């Protein structure tokens, strides 16, 4: 092993010099205020765990917390290092050159693999050549994990999407012995924080989260997108993000957005795709069941974190006085859904051509759950005509109404209808498990 490579490895793996202190050194790298995540690593021989998501969402923290409980050696390869990128040109050569620091039981961690020229083939090669090796990889862009990755890594990898903190994760930090009324008040306060400042770990514990969030937009959204992908016109890209942030929960009018950003329609579509693959936003397609005259093509737009959205557009004024409370409540509900669902679950919206609409339709295989979002206080459990129309047409396993106050059960056209607060979304989604 050449000295430059060994020096690089020792910098990122200080336990190579102090093996007995590996667990302590890994724990020392964790944040002082550690929030356990819902996701768990499944370290299996001959299979890679791919942890993807936006920068600063806690991917490395999740991995290091899991590895600190492992007795086996750990070797971290950081793909931003030139020496590590050289290794990725050949899995066979990489294993040979690393043989001086690898044991048969060493867990291999590949950080930020979007920096590798062909991450999927490299991981595939390692798995195929060393079938007993346990591997974990992180990446901050989905471009490294699209169709080619799925084909190359079929049966060789499991993908975890890690996003900023969910309400359930931050709520787990609350004292367990609170009186019910106090607990509900605290949960509503946490939800109000998520609505305005989102759940990025770095900003959650800051006294001034707004500075951190604006930094995230500049350093990780705009800079990363420009560095990793070809963005010829950063000003147009920024304008499109602003338009998307202003229109959360609404239908995307790509031609209009392109005109405002002074870009072609094709360029606008490509820039939105980059923002989507960078885990900044999602374009949510319509649910088309064919039993009503329905919108069949236009997508809605949602950001994957309210704080990031407000840093791009909207600002951080207190929740009570905001004019965009409805869109923020809907956007945050979408974020909670995405953080809870399985990889192959679908989230869509439903709208008939006469204007009836249901905010979210979640499908897992042949089961449906529909959700309506109400930011205002509901005086009584009542469904609107659009919700009843959807239930009558599609008989969902559950219809949920996410609101701030009511917890009630009823039925409509034979389907269960649950009025639940944001911290009770899991009850609405439970029927997806059958």
C-alpha positions as CSV (number, residue, x, y, z in Angstrom):
1,X,0.0,0.0,0.0
2,X,1.4,3.4,-1.0
3,X,2.0,6.0,1.7
4,X,-0.4,8.5,0.3
5,X,-3.3,6.1,0.3
6,X,-2.4,4.9,3.8
7,X,-2.3,8.5,5.1
8,X,-5.7,9.2,3.6
9,X,-7.2,6.1,5.3
10,X,-5.7,7.0,8.7
11,X,-7.2,10.5,8.5
12,X,-10.7,9.1,8.0
13,X,-10.2,6.1,10.2
14,X,-8.3,7.2,13.4
15,X,-9.0,3.8,14.9
16,X,-6.6,2.2,12.5
17,X,-3.9,3.5,14.9
18,X,-6.0,2.7,18.0
19,X,-8.2,-0.4,17.2
20,X,-9.3,-0.9,20.8
21,X,-10.8,2.6,20.8
22,X,-12.9,2.2,17.6
23,X,-16.3,2.3,19.3
24,X,-15.3,5.2,21.5
25,X,-14.0,7.2,18.5
26,X,-17.1,6.5,16.4
27,X,-19.3,7.6,19.3
28,X,-17.2,10.8,19.8
29,X,-18.0,11.7,16.2
30,X,-21.7,11.8,16.9
31,X,-23.6,15.1,17.6
32,X,-23.9,16.1,21.2
33,X,-27.7,16.0,20.9
34,X,-28.3,12.7,19.2
35,X,-31.7,11.9,17.8
36,X,-32.3,8.1,17.1
37,X,-33.7,7.6,13.6
38,X,-36.6,5.3,12.6
39,X,-34.4,3.7,10.0
40,X,-32.1,0.8,11.0
41,X,-29.2,-0.6,9.1
42,X,-29.3,-4.3,8.1
43,X,-25.7,-5.4,7.8
44,X,-25.7,-8.6,5.8
45,X,-22.8,-10.3,4.1
46,X,-22.7,-9.9,0.4
47,X,-25.2,-7.0,0.3
48,X,-24.8,-3.3,0.4
49,X,-26.9,-0.8,2.4
50,X,-27.4,2.3,0.3
51,X,-28.3,5.3,2.5
52,X,-29.3,8.2,0.2
53,X,-30.7,11.6,0.9
54,X,-29.9,15.3,1.0
55,X,-26.7,16.5,2.5
56,X,-26.8,17.2,6.3
57,X,-29.8,14.9,6.8
58,X,-27.8,12.7,9.1
59,X,-26.7,9.8,6.9
60,X,-23.2,9.5,8.4
61,X,-24.6,9.9,11.9
62,X,-27.0,7.1,11.3
63,X,-24.2,4.8,10.1
64,X,-21.7,5.7,12.7
65,X,-24.2,5.2,15.5
66,X,-24.9,1.7,14.2
67,X,-21.3,0.9,13.7
68,X,-20.3,2.0,17.2
69,X,-22.3,-1.0,18.4
70,X,-20.3,-3.4,16.2
71,X,-17.4,-5.4,17.5
72,X,-15.9,-5.9,14.0
73,X,-13.4,-3.5,12.4
74,X,-14.7,-0.6,10.2
75,X,-13.0,1.0,7.2
76,X,-14.3,4.3,5.8
77,X,-13.5,5.3,2.3
78,X,-14.5,8.9,1.5
79,X,-15.2,9.4,-2.2
80,X,-14.3,13.1,-2.1
81,X,-10.7,12.0,-1.7
82,X,-8.8,11.7,-5.0
83,X,-7.0,8.5,-3.8
84,X,-10.3,6.8,-3.1
85,X,-11.7,7.8,-6.5
86,X,-8.6,6.2,-8.1
87,X,-9.5,3.0,-6.3
88,X,-13.0,2.9,-7.8
89,X,-11.6,2.4,-11.3
90,X,-11.3,-1.3,-10.5
91,X,-13.0,-3.2,-7.7
92,X,-10.4,-6.0,-7.9
93,X,-7.5,-3.6,-7.7
94,X,-9.3,-1.7,-4.8
95,X,-9.6,-4.9,-2.8
96,X,-6.0,-5.8,-3.5
97,X,-4.6,-2.4,-2.5
98,X,-6.7,-2.3,0.6
99,X,-5.7,-5.8,1.7
100,X,-3.2,-4.4,4.2
101,X,-6.0,-2.8,6.3
102,X,-9.0,-5.2,5.5
103,X,-9.8,-8.3,7.5
104,X,-12.4,-10.8,6.4
105,X,-14.8,-9.3,9.0
106,X,-14.1,-5.6,8.2
107,X,-17.3,-3.5,7.5
108,X,-16.6,-1.3,4.4
109,X,-18.2,2.2,4.5
110,X,-18.2,4.2,1.2
111,X,-19.1,7.9,1.9
112,X,-20.5,10.3,-0.7
113,X,-20.3,7.9,-3.6
114,X,-22.0,10.4,-6.0
115,X,-18.4,11.6,-6.4
116,X,-17.3,8.3,-8.0
117,X,-17.4,8.0,-11.8
118,X,-19.6,4.8,-11.7
119,X,-20.6,4.1,-8.1
120,X,-23.1,1.3,-9.0
121,X,-20.5,-0.8,-11.0
122,X,-17.9,-0.3,-8.3
123,X,-20.3,-1.5,-5.5
124,X,-21.5,-4.4,-7.7
125,X,-17.9,-5.4,-8.3
126,X,-17.0,-5.4,-4.6
127,X,-20.1,-7.4,-3.7
128,X,-19.4,-10.0,-6.4
129,X,-15.7,-10.3,-5.7
130,X,-16.1,-10.4,-1.9
131,X,-19.4,-12.0,-1.2
132,X,-19.0,-12.1,2.6
133,X,-18.2,-8.5,2.9
134,X,-20.7,-6.1,4.6
135,X,-20.9,-2.8,2.9
136,X,-22.6,0.5,3.6
137,X,-22.7,3.4,1.2
138,X,-24.0,7.0,1.4
139,X,-24.9,9.4,-1.4
140,X,-26.5,12.8,-1.5
141,X,-27.9,12.7,-5.0
142,X,-30.3,10.2,-6.6
143,X,-28.5,10.4,-9.9
144,X,-26.1,7.8,-8.6
145,X,-29.0,5.5,-7.8
146,X,-31.3,5.6,-10.9
147,X,-32.1,2.8,-13.4
148,X,-28.6,1.7,-14.0
149,X,-28.0,1.3,-10.3
150,X,-31.2,-0.7,-9.8
151,X,-30.2,-3.0,-12.6
152,X,-26.6,-3.5,-11.5
153,X,-27.4,-4.0,-7.8
154,X,-30.6,-6.1,-8.0
155,X,-30.4,-8.5,-5.1
156,X,-27.1,-6.9,-4.0
157,X,-28.3,-3.8,-2.2
158,X,-31.1,-2.3,-0.1
159,X,-31.8,1.4,-0.4
160,X,-32.7,3.6,2.5
161,X,-34.0,7.2,1.9
162,X,-33.0,9.3,4.9
163,X,-34.6,12.8,5.1
164,X,-34.5,15.4,7.8
165,X,-36.1,14.6,11.2
166,X,-39.7,13.5,11.3
167,X,-42.2,14.5,13.9
168,X,-42.0,11.0,15.4
169,X,-38.2,11.3,15.7
170,X,-38.1,14.6,17.5
171,X,-41.2,13.7,19.6
172,X,-39.2,10.7,21.0
173,X,-37.0,13.2,22.8
174,X,-39.9,14.4,24.9
175,X,-40.2,13.1,28.5
176,X,-42.3,9.9,28.8
177,X,-44.2,10.9,31.9
178,X,-46.0,14.0,30.6
179,X,-49.7,14.3,31.4
180,X,-51.7,13.7,28.2
181,X,-52.8,17.3,27.8
182,X,-49.3,18.6,28.2
183,X,-47.9,16.0,25.8
184,X,-50.4,17.0,23.1
185,X,-49.5,20.7,23.6
186,X,-45.8,19.8,23.3
187,X,-46.4,17.8,20.2
188,X,-48.3,20.6,18.6
189,X,-45.4,23.0,19.4
190,X,-43.0,20.6,17.7
191,X,-45.2,20.4,14.7
192,X,-45.3,24.2,14.6
193,X,-41.5,24.3,14.6
194,X,-41.4,21.7,11.7
195,X,-43.9,23.8,9.7
196,X,-41.6,26.9,9.8
197,X,-38.0,25.6,10.3
198,X,-38.2,22.1,9.1
199,X,-36.3,19.1,10.5
200,X,-32.7,19.4,9.2
201,X,-30.5,18.1,12.1
202,X,-28.0,21.0,12.0
203,X,-30.7,23.6,12.3
204,X,-33.0,21.8,14.8
205,X,-30.8,22.5,17.8
206,X,-29.6,25.9,16.7
207,X,-30.6,29.1,18.4
208,X,-30.8,30.8,15.0
209,X,-31.9,28.0,12.6
210,X,-32.6,30.5,9.8
211,X,-28.9,31.2,9.2
212,X,-28.2,27.5,8.9
213,X,-31.1,26.9,6.5
214,X,-30.0,29.8,4.3
215,X,-26.5,28.4,4.3
216,X,-27.9,25.0,3.3
217,X,-29.7,26.5,0.3
218,X,-26.5,28.2,-0.9
219,X,-23.9,25.6,0.0
220,X,-25.7,22.4,-0.6
221,X,-28.6,23.0,-3.0
222,X,-27.3,25.6,-5.4
223,X,-23.6,24.8,-5.1
224,X,-24.0,21.0,-5.2
225,X,-26.4,21.1,-8.0
226,X,-24.0,23.2,-10.0
227,X,-20.9,21.1,-9.1
228,X,-22.5,17.7,-9.8
229,X,-24.7,18.5,-12.8
230,X,-24.5,20.8,-15.7
231,X,-26.4,24.0,-14.8
232,X,-25.6,26.6,-17.5
233,X,-27.8,29.2,-15.9
234,X,-27.7,29.2,-12.1
235,X,-30.0,32.3,-12.0
236,X,-32.7,30.4,-13.9
237,X,-32.2,27.4,-11.6
238,X,-32.7,29.6,-8.5
239,X,-35.7,31.3,-10.0
240,X,-37.3,27.9,-10.7
241,X,-36.7,26.9,-7.1
242,X,-38.4,30.1,-5.9
243,X,-41.4,29.4,-8.2
244,X,-41.7,25.9,-6.9
245,X,-41.4,27.1,-3.3
246,X,-44.1,29.7,-3.9
247,X,-46.4,27.1,-5.4
248,X,-46.1,24.1,-3.0
249,X,-49.3,22.0,-3.1
250,X,-50.3,23.5,-6.5
251,X,-50.2,22.1,-10.0
252,X,-46.9,22.7,-11.9
253,X,-47.3,25.0,-14.9
254,X,-44.0,24.3,-16.5
255,X,-44.5,26.6,-19.5
256,X,-45.3,29.5,-17.3
257,X,-42.4,28.8,-14.9
258,X,-40.0,28.6,-17.9
259,X,-41.2,31.9,-19.2
260,X,-40.7,33.6,-15.8
261,X,-37.3,32.1,-15.4
262,X,-36.4,33.0,-19.0
263,X,-35.5,29.5,-19.9
264,X,-36.7,27.0,-22.4
265,X,-39.4,24.5,-21.3
266,X,-36.8,21.7,-21.8
267,X,-34.3,23.4,-19.6
268,X,-36.9,24.1,-16.9
269,X,-37.9,20.5,-16.9
270,X,-34.2,19.4,-16.6
271,X,-33.5,21.8,-13.8
272,X,-36.6,20.6,-11.9
273,X,-35.4,17.0,-12.4
274,X,-32.0,18.0,-10.9
275,X,-33.8,19.5,-7.9
276,X,-35.8,16.4,-7.5
277,X,-32.9,14.0,-7.7
278,X,-31.0,16.2,-5.1
279,X,-33.9,15.6,-2.7
280,X,-34.9,19.2,-2.6
281,X,-38.4,18.7,-3.9
282,X,-40.8,16.2,-5.4
283,X,-43.2,16.3,-8.3
284,X,-46.3,14.3,-7.3
285,X,-48.3,12.9,-10.2
286,X,-52.1,12.4,-10.1
287,X,-53.9,9.3,-9.1
288,X,-55.8,8.0,-12.1
289,X,-58.3,5.2,-11.3
290,X,-60.6,5.6,-14.3
291,X,-63.8,5.8,-12.4
292,X,-64.3,9.5,-12.6
293,X,-63.3,12.2,-15.2
294,X,-59.9,13.0,-13.7
295,X,-56.8,15.1,-14.2
296,X,-54.4,12.6,-15.7
297,X,-51.1,14.4,-16.3
298,X,-50.3,17.6,-14.4
299,X,-48.1,17.1,-11.3
300,X,-48.1,18.9,-8.0
301,X,-44.9,20.2,-6.3
302,X,-43.8,19.7,-2.7
303,X,-40.5,20.5,-0.9
304,X,-39.0,17.7,1.2
305,X,-38.4,20.1,4.1
306,X,-40.4,23.1,5.1
307,X,-37.4,24.9,6.5
308,X,-35.6,24.6,3.2
309,X,-38.7,25.8,1.4
310,X,-39.0,28.8,3.6
311,X,-35.3,29.7,3.1
312,X,-35.9,29.7,-0.7
313,X,-39.3,31.5,-0.5
314,X,-41.6,32.6,2.3
315,X,-39.3,33.5,5.2
316,X,-39.5,32.4,8.8
317,X,-42.2,34.6,10.3
318,X,-44.1,32.9,13.2
319,X,-46.7,30.3,12.3
320,X,-49.7,32.1,13.8
321,X,-49.5,35.2,11.5
322,X,-48.5,33.5,8.2
323,X,-50.7,33.7,5.1
324,X,-49.3,30.4,3.8
325,X,-50.4,28.3,6.7
326,X,-52.5,25.9,4.5
327,X,-49.7,25.2,2.0
328,X,-47.1,24.7,4.8
329,X,-49.4,22.3,6.7
330,X,-50.0,20.3,3.5
331,X,-46.3,20.3,2.6
332,X,-45.2,19.2,6.0
333,X,-47.8,16.4,5.9
334,X,-46.4,15.2,2.6
335,X,-42.9,15.2,4.2
336,X,-44.2,13.0,7.1
337,X,-45.7,10.6,4.6
338,X,-42.5,10.2,2.6
339,X,-40.5,9.6,5.7
340,X,-42.8,6.8,6.8
341,X,-43.5,4.9,3.6
342,X,-41.7,2.0,2.0
343,X,-39.6,2.3,-1.1
344,X,-42.2,1.0,-3.6
345,X,-45.2,2.9,-2.1
346,X,-46.7,5.5,-4.3
347,X,-47.9,9.0,-3.1
348,X,-50.2,10.8,-5.5
349,X,-53.0,13.4,-5.4
350,X,-56.5,13.0,-6.9
351,X,-58.5,15.7,-8.8
352,X,-61.5,15.3,-10.9
353,X,-62.1,17.6,-13.9
354,X,-64.9,19.3,-12.2
355,X,-62.5,20.4,-9.4
356,X,-63.1,17.8,-6.6
357,X,-59.8,17.0,-5.0
358,X,-58.1,14.8,-2.3
359,X,-54.7,15.9,-1.2
360,X,-52.9,12.5,-1.1
361,X,-53.6,9.0,-2.2
362,X,-51.1,6.4,-1.0
363,X,-50.9,3.1,-2.7
364,X,-49.1,0.0,-1.5
365,X,-49.6,-2.8,-4.0
366,X,-53.4,-3.1,-4.3
367,X,-54.3,-1.1,-1.1
368,X,-55.2,2.5,-1.0
369,X,-55.2,5.1,1.8
370,X,-56.4,8.7,1.1
371,X,-55.6,11.7,3.1
372,X,-57.2,15.2,3.3
373,X,-55.2,18.0,5.1
374,X,-56.9,20.7,7.1
375,X,-54.7,23.4,8.6
376,X,-57.6,25.2,10.4
377,X,-59.4,23.9,13.5
378,X,-62.3,21.7,12.6
379,X,-65.3,22.2,14.8
380,X,-66.7,18.8,14.0
381,X,-65.8,15.6,12.0
382,X,-67.3,16.4,8.6
383,X,-66.2,15.3,5.2
384,X,-66.5,17.5,2.2
385,X,-68.2,16.4,-1.0
386,X,-64.9,15.7,-2.8
387,X,-63.8,13.3,-0.1
388,X,-67.1,11.4,-0.2
389,X,-66.9,11.2,-4.0
390,X,-63.4,9.6,-3.8
391,X,-64.5,7.2,-1.1
392,X,-67.6,6.1,-3.1
393,X,-65.5,5.6,-6.3
394,X,-62.4,3.9,-4.9
395,X,-63.3,2.4,-1.5
396,X,-59.9,3.1,0.2
397,X,-58.8,1.0,3.2
398,X,-58.9,4.2,5.2
399,X,-59.6,7.9,4.6
400,X,-57.7,10.2,7.0
401,X,-58.2,13.9,7.8
402,X,-55.0,15.4,9.3
403,X,-56.0,18.3,11.4
404,X,-54.8,20.2,14.5
405,X,-57.6,19.3,17.0
406,X,-60.0,16.4,16.3
407,X,-59.5,12.8,17.0
408,X,-62.6,11.1,15.9
409,X,-63.6,7.9,14.1
410,X,-66.5,7.6,11.6
411,X,-67.4,5.9,8.3
412,X,-68.4,6.9,4.8
413,X,-69.7,4.5,2.1
414,X,-68.4,1.7,4.3
415,X,-64.8,3.0,4.6
416,X,-63.3,3.9,7.9
417,X,-62.7,7.7,8.3
418,X,-60.1,8.8,10.9
419,X,-59.7,12.4,12.0
420,X,-56.2,12.5,13.4
421,X,-53.5,15.0,14.5
422,X,-50.2,15.1,12.7
423,X,-48.5,12.9,15.3
424,X,-51.1,10.2,14.7
425,X,-50.5,9.7,10.9
426,X,-49.3,6.2,11.5
427,X,-52.9,5.2,12.5
428,X,-54.1,6.4,9.1
429,X,-51.4,4.5,7.2
430,X,-51.8,1.3,9.3
431,X,-54.3,-0.4,6.8
432,X,-51.6,-0.4,4.1
433,X,-50.0,-3.3,5.9
434,X,-53.2,-5.3,5.4
